[in-house]
């Protein structure tokens, strides 16, 4: 079993989860009752556009960082 216990590992897991949630939201599904992944990513990273464009920008950012 893998344990993610450092702040870097936890943040990387959070970003990957947001990416997967945003992909589901582009297909019409909801990730949770609270704020959407789309809303969180837009606020945290300042991306603009519709869900698909924000997903592509976020995926590109995570690929550049080696996290996707």
Backbone torsions as a table, in degrees:
resi	resn	phi	psi	omega
1	UNK	NA	140.3	179.9
2	UNK	-96.7	134.2	178.4
3	UNK	-113.5	123.3	176.4
4	UNK	-99.3	102.2	-174.3
5	UNK	-124.5	-1.8	176.1
6	UNK	-96.7	152.3	179.2
7	UNK	-56.6	-35.3	179.1
8	UNK	-66.0	-43.9	179.3
9	UNK	-66.0	-40.1	-179.7
10	UNK	-65.5	-43.8	179.2
11	UNK	-65.4	-39.4	178.3
12	UNK	-63.0	-41.5	177.6
13	UNK	-63.7	-41.6	178.5
14	UNK	-60.1	-44.5	-179.3
15	UNK	-65.9	-40.4	177.6
16	UNK	-64.9	-38.8	178.2
17	UNK	-64.5	-41.4	176.9
18	UNK	-62.0	-40.1	179.0
19	UNK	-62.7	-47.0	179.8
20	UNK	-65.1	-40.3	178.3
21	UNK	-64.8	-40.1	178.6
22	UNK	-65.4	-37.1	177.2
23	UNK	-62.8	-43.0	177.8
24	UNK	-63.0	-38.5	179.7
25	UNK	-66.9	-31.9	176.6
26	UNK	-68.3	-22.3	178.0
27	UNK	-90.5	-1.6	176.8
28	UNK	102.2	4.3	-180.0
29	UNK	-94.4	161.9	176.0
30	UNK	-107.5	138.0	179.6
31	UNK	-85.0	-39.3	-177.8
32	UNK	-157.5	178.2	177.8
33	UNK	-79.4	-29.2	-176.6
34	UNK	-77.2	-145.6	179.5
35	UNK	-63.9	141.8	179.8
36	UNK	-75.9	158.4	176.6
37	UNK	-60.9	-37.7	177.5
38	UNK	-57.3	-47.6	-179.6
39	UNK	-65.4	-43.0	-179.2
40	UNK	-63.5	-46.0	-178.5
41	UNK	-64.6	-43.1	179.3
42	UNK	-61.5	-42.7	-179.1
43	UNK	-69.7	-43.9	-175.6
44	UNK	-72.3	-34.9	-173.1
45	UNK	-114.0	-8.4	176.1
46	UNK	73.1	23.5	177.6
47	UNK	-72.4	153.8	177.9
48	UNK	-126.7	150.9	177.4
49	UNK	124.3	-174.6	179.1
50	UNK	-79.8	179.2	-175.5
51	UNK	-59.1	-41.7	-178.1
52	UNK	-65.2	-43.5	-179.9
53	UNK	-66.5	-40.5	178.1
54	UNK	-65.6	-39.9	177.0
55	UNK	-59.5	-46.8	-179.6
56	UNK	-63.3	-42.3	179.1
57	UNK	-64.3	-43.4	-178.5
58	UNK	-67.3	-41.7	178.1
59	UNK	-62.7	-41.7	178.2
60	UNK	-62.9	-41.1	177.9
61	UNK	-62.8	-45.5	-179.2
62	UNK	-68.1	-34.8	175.6
63	UNK	-63.9	-40.3	179.9
64	UNK	-64.8	-36.1	179.5
65	UNK	-81.9	-8.6	-179.7
66	UNK	78.8	26.4	-176.9
67	UNK	-107.3	-16.2	-174.8
68	UNK	-88.7	NA	NA
